[in-house]
């Protein structure tokens, strides 16, 4: 995780806030592990602070990826293929009735 946060710091598509929100929960989680062995109550407080930050970090990374163009999805081809599949399924399930 630390490597991904360092990479985010180097790439210009992500904001510094995204990197800070990534560093903070991981640092607090590490501090929770180390301090929690000595003072368990303090460790619980640290992880309680880190928890909400873990919820903020993935959406901010996703936003940075979508702004960079890394998440481009070719929707036109998918829509056309799904329409063809729907027509084929309809013909299979409800074949046209032949009149005598």
C-alpha positions, 0 to 999 in steps of 0.5 A: 500500500505504501508503494501505491501511495508513493506512486500517487505522489509522483503522478500528476493526475492525482491530487496531493489530498489523495496521497495524504488521505492514503498515507494517513490511514496506513500510518495510523494503522501501523501506529495502532499495531505498534502502540496497541501492544503497549497501550491497547486503548490508544491503539483502538482510538488510532484505528477508529480515526483511521477507519473513516479515512479508509472509506475516503481513499478508494473513491478519491483514487478512482476519481483520479483514475477516471480524470486521467482517462485510465478507466475508459470503457468502450460502451458503444460496442457493449450496447450493440452486443447486448442488443444482439444477444437480447434479440437472439434470446427473444427469438429462442424463447419465443420463436415466430409462429408459422401460420398454415 
